[in-house]
Amino acid sequence: MKEIPAKLVAELRARTGAGMMDCKKALEEAGGDIEKAVDLLRKKGAAKADKRAGREASQGLIAAYVHHNGKVGVLVELNCETDFVANTEEFKQLAKDLTHQIASTAPIAVRREDIPADVIAKEQEIYRAQVAEQKKPDHVKEKIVEGQLNSFYEERALLEQKFVRDGSKTIGDMVKEVAAKTGENVRVRRFVRFQLGGA
């Protein structure tokens, strides 16, 4: 195998935040192709992040945002394992991005599992009423309802939403990326969104 230039290793490290040896191994595995190496590191980082998910995340920060018109405000609690990570730029930027996301998209829960059962039941009832008159078999109608419910989750569960400034990734992907870069369990614990005159 050809020798991987140190300059290429440094470039990959700058792009991904991974360690020198991890970058070198990824480049060797990818045959010197930096784009393939980035993908390899992201996959490995996501796998490591999944392993860390069970660890206690009791540090972090509360981020706040008030829209310039003063009519929408957000507080979000973002957790990690150490105060060192809580003070990194990546972590702070994620918290800031989360507040802007919540202000602009108004999710109702962090995860789909957190959405109240009565809200889900009401949505299912609406979707079933919409397909009731269609001349399709019942199993097809249920698939349509299931698809509509998944779309609802993608709109209303924060971690499943597409990032407003980069639709190629979800908020959940962004949290995993920061977890992979920092080497710690990172999670969105809770948020609250205020809107002037809102309920």
GIMO-V356409 format. One record per residue. RES is the residue in one letter. PHI is phi in whole degrees, 0 to 359 (* if undefined). PSI is psi in whole degrees, -180 to 180 (* if undefined). D_FIRST is the distance of its C-alpha to the first C-alpha in Angstrom with 1 decimal. Layout:
RES & PHI & PSI & D_FIRST
RES & PHI & PSI & D_FIRST
This chain:
M & * & 140 & 0.0
K & 290 & 154 & 3.8
E & 289 & 134 & 6.6
I & 274 & 122 & 8.9
P & 297 & 141 & 12.3
A & 301 & -33 & 15.1
K & 298 & -39 & 17.3
L & 292 & -40 & 15.4
V & 299 & -45 & 15.4
A & 296 & -39 & 19.1
E & 295 & -43 & 19.9
L & 296 & -41 & 18.7
R & 297 & -41 & 20.6
A & 296 & -36 & 23.6
R & 284 & -33 & 23.6
T & 250 & -23 & 23.3
G & 78 & 6 & 24.7
A & 283 & 164 & 22.1
G & 291 & 159 & 21.1
M & 305 & -49 & 18.4
M & 293 & -38 & 16.3
D & 297 & -41 & 16.9
C & 296 & -44 & 15.8
K & 297 & -45 & 12.5
K & 297 & -41 & 11.8
A & 295 & -41 & 13.1
L & 294 & -39 & 11.0
E & 296 & -45 & 7.7
E & 296 & -33 & 9.8
A & 270 & 5 & 11.0
G & 66 & 30 & 8.0
G & 86 & -1 & 9.8
D & 278 & 111 & 13.1
I & 294 & -36 & 15.7
E & 294 & -42 & 18.3
K & 295 & -38 & 16.4
A & 296 & -39 & 15.5
V & 300 & -46 & 19.2
D & 299 & -43 & 20.2
L & 300 & -46 & 18.1
L & 295 & -38 & 19.6
R & 296 & -43 & 23.0
K & 296 & -45 & 22.9
K & 295 & -40 & 21.9
G & 296 & -41 & 24.6
A & 295 & -38 & 27.2
A & 295 & -42 & 26.6
K & 295 & -39 & 27.1
A & 297 & -39 & 30.1
D & 297 & -39 & 31.6
K & 295 & -35 & 31.4
R & 281 & -12 & 33.1
A & 302 & -26 & 35.8
G & 279 & -11 & 38.1
R & 283 & 152 & 38.3
E & 295 & 129 & 41.4
A & 242 & 86 & 41.3
S & 251 & -1 & 44.5
Q & 258 & -177 & 43.7
G & 139 & -149 & 43.2
L & 203 & 162 & 45.6
I & 254 & 123 & 48.2
A & 254 & 145 & 47.6
A & 232 & 148 & 50.6
Y & 212 & 135 & 51.0
V & 235 & 125 & 54.2
H & 300 & 150 & 54.2
H & 302 & -24 & 55.7
N & 276 & -4 & 58.8
G & 73 & 14 & 59.4
K & 254 & -10 & 59.8
V & 226 & 134 & 56.6
G & 223 & 150 & 55.1
V & 222 & 141 & 52.3
L & 237 & 135 & 51.4
V & 224 & 139 & 48.1
E & 256 & 119 & 47.0
L & 244 & 124 & 43.3
N & 252 & 152 & 42.2
C & 213 & -175 & 39.3
E & 270 & -29 & 39.1
T & 227 & 154 & 39.6
D & 290 & -22 & 41.5
F & 300 & -49 & 38.5
V & 293 & -37 & 36.7
A & 300 & -24 & 40.0
N & 263 & 4 & 40.1
T & 282 & 155 & 36.7
E & 296 & -39 & 36.7
E & 300 & -44 & 34.7
F & 293 & -46 & 37.3
K & 297 & -39 & 40.2
Q & 294 & -41 & 38.9
L & 300 & -45 & 38.5
A & 300 & -43 & 42.1
K & 296 & -45 & 43.3
D & 299 & -38 & 41.6
L & 297 & -43 & 43.2
T & 297 & -41 & 46.6
H & 293 & -41 & 46.4
Q & 301 & -49 & 45.1
I & 296 & -40 & 48.0
A & 298 & -41 & 50.5
S & 273 & -26 & 49.6
T & 250 & -13 & 49.0
A & 51 & 57 & 51.5
P & 294 & 162 & 49.6
I & 253 & -10 & 51.9
A & 202 & 162 & 49.5
V & 288 & -50 & 46.1
R & 239 & 161 & 45.1
R & 299 & -33 & 46.6
E & 295 & -21 & 47.8
D & 274 & -9 & 49.8
I & 287 & 129 & 51.8
P & 304 & 141 & 55.3
A & 302 & -36 & 56.2
D & 292 & -32 & 59.3
V & 292 & -44 & 57.3
I & 296 & -44 & 55.0
A & 300 & -41 & 58.0
K & 296 & -43 & 59.7
E & 298 & -45 & 56.7
Q & 300 & -41 & 56.5
E & 299 & -43 & 60.2
I & 296 & -46 & 59.9
Y & 295 & -39 & 57.0
R & 294 & -38 & 59.0
A & 295 & -36 & 62.1
Q & 293 & -35 & 60.1
V & 263 & -6 & 58.9
A & 303 & -39 & 62.1
E & 277 & -10 & 63.8
Q & 289 & 141 & 60.9
K & 272 & 73 & 61.5
K & 226 & 154 & 58.3
P & 299 & 153 & 57.8
D & 302 & -39 & 57.8
H & 294 & -32 & 54.2
V & 289 & -42 & 53.1
K & 300 & -41 & 55.2
E & 296 & -38 & 53.6
K & 297 & -40 & 50.1
I & 297 & -46 & 51.3
V & 299 & -43 & 52.7
E & 299 & -42 & 49.5
G & 296 & -42 & 47.5
Q & 294 & -37 & 50.1
L & 293 & -39 & 49.9
N & 297 & -39 & 46.1
S & 297 & -39 & 46.7
F & 300 & -46 & 49.3
Y & 299 & -41 & 46.8
E & 295 & -26 & 44.2
E & 272 & -35 & 47.1
R & 251 & -16 & 48.8
A & 263 & 118 & 46.2
L & 310 & -50 & 44.5
L & 294 & -19 & 41.0
E & 265 & -9 & 41.0
Q & 290 & 147 & 42.1
K & 288 & 140 & 39.9
F & 294 & 129 & 39.5
V & 298 & -28 & 42.1
R & 264 & -5 & 40.0
D & 203 & 91 & 36.8
G & 294 & -3 & 37.7
S & 280 & -10 & 34.1
K & 222 & 156 & 34.1
T & 266 & 169 & 36.8
I & 297 & -38 & 38.2
G & 300 & -40 & 36.7
D & 298 & -42 & 33.2
M & 296 & -41 & 34.0
V & 297 & -43 & 35.2
K & 296 & -38 & 32.0
E & 298 & -45 & 29.9
V & 293 & -38 & 32.0
A & 298 & -41 & 31.8
A & 293 & -42 & 28.0
K & 292 & -37 & 27.9
T & 269 & -17 & 30.6
G & 77 & 19 & 29.6
E & 229 & 160 & 33.2
N & 290 & 124 & 35.4
V & 236 & 132 & 37.0
R & 213 & 148 & 39.9
V & 274 & 116 & 42.7
R & 277 & -49 & 45.8
R & 195 & 167 & 48.6
F & 209 & 162 & 50.0
V & 220 & 138 & 53.4
R & 238 & 128 & 54.2
F & 250 & 140 & 57.6
Q & 226 & 131 & 59.2
L & 307 & 126 & 62.6
G & 79 & -1 & 65.2
G & 282 & 169 & 62.7
A & 284 & * & 63.5
